[in-house]
Amino acid sequence: MSSETPDIISISSHHKIEVLSASDLETLKNGTLELLAEVGVYYPSQKAMAIFADHGANVDWDTNIVRIPPALVTKAMGNAPRSFVLGGREKRFDLTLDGSASYLATDGCGVHVIDPETREKRSSSKADVAMMARISDALPMVSFFWPMISAQDYGKAAPLHECHAGLTNTLKHVRGGTTIHPELAVSIVEMATVVAGSEAERRSRPPVCANICTIAPLAQDAHGIETALVYAEAGIPISFMAMPTMGSTAPATVLGAIALGDAEVISAMVLMQLAFPGTPVFHSIITSLMNPRTGGYIGDTPLPVSLIAVQLAHAWNVPSLGGGSFSSDAPDVGWQSAFEAGFGGVQIPLAGGEICGYLGLMDSSMVLYPEQIILDAEIAMNVFDTYKSFEFKDFDESLGVIKAVGPQGHFLREKHTRKHIRDFHYSPIFHQQDPDGTLRDPRDMAIEGFQKIFDSHQPEPLPDIALKEMDQILAAADKTAEKLAS
């Protein structure tokens, strides 16, 4: 028996932080143009290099370096749409990426799970992806499902099974495409078409989008970029994500790392627009810092890198994936994870990124603690309440009850109080007490909340005919993956 999926709650604010001025952003964009024209980007793909060569880029076939003239970059980026729709299975879950709202996503793509029953750490599986899609479906603060962990029980075909687990366990938009062998990417398109109902509907309201990571510094992945071309031809939106690490794979400065990442992202966007003008693309730079003592990875830094990345995306006139998050480098749920989630969360509406948030993972997006997504969703609700706008349509009613009660009166018995006291959000996680008055641990409450959803929530399933078609697509893709692996 299925249960109702609640409407999503997006976050927005009338106030935005602009770290850089318009002239600063032009300086950054000019830096990107300079890097693309003079240094170039490594493209280990004959197909990609041929597209660039056909449009007048300087292609070095011996080194696989592509240098793109500024005029070509500007012309190509002019074809990228400023806004487009990421479709849900129902229209009420459609996300319009036009800057009017920030939609919160789950984080991806971890490799370990703290088992909900045994509480032991283990490798993730497709069943875990499906479980978290179902949990996310029940949380109004989650607008966009990014498979949170990997289907490690399916080898090379894992991304296909992660996409399938998402599409069959949530009504929300699914980040279903990622870097995979181009021959297998076609199966992602086929599954998206089945869920959408037709090719035309898949193009207007795509139920999946893709994420392709670049390689710092200034390189693309062969399968990644050719997979992106498959998605682009099908009209599936693609975010290109640069992940420069200051001090190792990027300069040890914020602006240097941003410029490097931007050059990688823009070069890929240009390729998509040259091959298939109008391809929906969104921009993402996730900047980290090398730990100078260990050489390790510091993902959460008190620096405005995510704010700048969103500004830069909008300066290129494309939507952004980024701008504040709930992710944490902490190895376990505790003080550090709460601080980093809260600090990152309050930046989300101020940055104005279209897709952001990254709820539910720990340890630099490597480990899933089931309760963490419940805690993050509660923090997100507090962020929403903090930034929501106020309407004055009921202000006269409030003045009236103040006049009626008068000096030294009390509002407890007023009808106005009984009417409006339910308007506030009362946390099911924080400030909860046992019958004896003892405050309960929010983490324990989150574990109980997770279990309650796990036991009771089942989103509306796809029609049987669609499920059978998707099973056939997966079976054929599994055979292809076996051939590619041999």
C-alpha positions, -999 to +999 in steps of 0.1 A: +000+000+000+014+034-010+013+066+011+011+102+001+043+120-008+042+155+009+048+186-012+083+199-012+094+230+006+120+252-012+140+279+004+143+315-008+153+349+006+148+384-005+183+391+006+214+379-012+251+381-004+272+394-032+308+387-023+321+400-057+311+431-076+301+430-113+336+442-123+351+414-101+330+388-118+341+401-152+377+398-141+371+362-132+354+355-165+382+371-184+406+349-165+387+319-176+387+331-212+425+336-210+431+301-196+409+285-222+426+304-251+462+302-239+466+271-217+437+249-229+420+218-214+430+182-218+404+162-238+412+125-241+383+121-266+386+120-304+349+127-306+351+158-284+382+171-302+366+167-336+336+188-325+360+215-312+380+214-344+349+217-366+340+249-348+374+266-351+390+257-318+428+251-317+431+213-313+465+197-306+458+161-317+492+149-303+487+162-267+448+162-267+449+198-256+420+220-268+424+258-268+392+277-273+391+313-286+372+338-264+347+346-292+338+309-296+333+306-258+311+336-257+290+325-287+285+290-275+276+301-240+250+324-255+230+292-264+229+278-229+195+284-213+193+305-182+164+284-168+148+250-174+127+224-156+139+193-137+108+172-138+093+151-110+071+121-116+042+145-108+042+181-119+040+193-083+075+180-079+089+199-109+119+222-101+122+254-122+158+266-121+153+303-126+169+317-094+135+322-077+141+294-052+168+271-038+159+234-039+176+212-014+193+180-026+205+149-008+243+144-009+260+119-031+277+095-036+290+078-005+305+043-002+298+032+034+266+028+054+260+026+092+235-003+090+202+008+105+198-025+124+233-035+134+248+000+136+279-015+120+298+001+091+296-017+058+298-012+021+267+004+004+244-015-019+215-008-043+191-017-015+205+012+005+200+036-025+164+025-027+159+029+011+173+065+011+152+074-020+121+063-001+131+081+031+139+113+010+105+110-007+088+115+027+109+146+037+094+179+025+127+197+027+143+173+002+134+185-033+159+166-054+172+131-049+209+125-056+217+088-050+234+091-016+254+059-017+267+037-045+253+004-056+286-015-051+269-048-056+265-040-094+300-033-105+303-013-138+265-011-141+262+005-106+251+040-119+223+024-139+210+006-108+213+037-087+192+056-112+167+027-113+165+026-074+158+064-074+132+064-101+113+036-085+113+048-049+106+086-051+083+109-070+109+136-069+135+145-096+165+121-096+201+127-104+203+095-124+231+101-148+268+102-141+300+091-157+297+057-171+307+040-204+290+058-232+274+026-244+256+023-210+245+059-209+219+051-235+201+029-209+198+060-186+181+078-214+158+049-220+148+047-184+141+084-183+119+080-214+099+052-198+093+073-166+084+105-186+061+086-209+074+099-242+105+115-257+087+148-260+078+147-223+114+136-214+127+167-231+103+192-216+102+177-181+132+154-178+128+131-147+166+127-144+196+150-147+233+141-149+264+151-131+298+149-148+329+158-127+359+174-144+395+165-134+416+192-118+437+207-131+423+215-165+413+181-177+382+161-187+375+124-183+371+105-216+340+085-206+326+114-186+327+138-216+314+113-241+287+102-217+277+139-214+273+141-252+249+112-250+228+130-224+230+163-242+217+147-274+187+134-254+180+168-238+189+156-203+202+184-181+239+182-171+258+198-143+295+199-147+312+198-114+348+210-108+363+200-075+396+219-071+416+213-039+435+244-029+472+235-024+473+203-044+451+202-075+446+240-075+464+272-065+464+278-028+441+308-031+403+311-033+402+331-066+428+309-082+409+277-074+376+293-086+392+304-119+407+269-125+374+252-118+355+277-139+377+270-169+371+233-166+333+237-163+329+263-190+350+243-215+326+213-211+296+236-213+309+250-245+314+216-260+277+207-253+265+239-269+287+234-300+274+198-304+237+204-293+229+241-290+204+248-262+215+218-240+204+225-205+235+228-183+242+240-148+274+251-133+291+238-101+324+244-084+330+226-051+362+239-037+382+222-009+414+227+009+444+204+013+453+198+049+489+210+051+497+187+080+484+155+065+478+161+028+442+152+035+409+167+023+391+195+041+357+200+025+341+224+049+360+256+052+347+290+066+354+306+032+329+322+008+339+298-020+303+285-025+289+320-026+314+331-052+307+300-073+270+308-075+277+344-084+300+332-112+274+307-125+249+335-128+274+358-144+276+332-172+238+332-173+233+296-163+218+280-131+240+268-103+245+236-083+259+249-050+259+277-025+257+264+010+253+228+022+246+205+052+276+183+045+303+177+071+338+164+073+330+150+108+335+112+111+305+108+134+273+127+144+282+153+170+292+189+177+313+193+145+286+179+122+260+201+138+281+232+134+291+226+098+255+217+088+241+247+105+267+271+092+264+258+057+227+258+058+222+294+066+243+303+035+219+286+012+192+313+007+218+340+008+238+324-020+208+319-042+220+287-059+192+268-077+202+233-064+221+231-031+220+215+004+235+181+001+217+165+030+225+132+048+262+122+045+291+124+069+329+122+067+334+143+036+304+127+018+317+091+023+295+076+051+257+074+055+244+076+090+207+070+086+197+095+112+218+123+097+192+131+070+166+135+096+188+159+116+197+178+084+161+181+073+152+196+107+181+222+104+168+230+069+133+236+083+148+261+108+167+278+079+134+280+060+116+296+090+145+321+095+143+335+059+106+332+051+088+365+042+060+380+062+027+391+049+007+420+065-027+408+055-035+396+091-018+425+109-050+443+116-063+412+132-033+411+155-037+447+164-074+440+172-066+413+197-039+434+214-065+462+218-091+436+232-067+422+257-052+455+267-026+462+294-017+434+318-041+410+301-034+375+287-037+360+253-041+323+262-079+322+260-083+343+229-097+326+197-069+344+178-044+324+198-062+291+192-063+299+155-027+309+150-007+289+176-006+260+151+011+282+125+045+276+141+069+247+134+073+225+164+104+204+161+099+166+164+136+163+171+146+191+195+132+199+230+115+166+233+109+152+268+103+118+284+072+115+306+094+123+336+106+156+320+140+144+310+152+159+277+156+133+250+188+132+229+180+146+194+201+119+178+178+092+194+148+111+182+162+112+147+169+075+147+133+069+158+121+093+131+141+075+104+126+041+115+091+055+115+094+066+079+112+033+070+083+013+084+054+034+071+062+053+039+059+038+005+055+063-025+031+056-053+048+030-075+053+033-113+028+014-134+035-023-138+042-019-175+068+008-168+085-013-142+087-043-166+102-020-193+128-007-169+137-042-158+143-052-194+165-021-199+185-030-169+189-067-179+202-056-213+225-031-198+239-056-173+249-079-202+266-049-220+284-041-188+297-077-185+310-075-221+327-042-214+344-056-183+357-087-200 
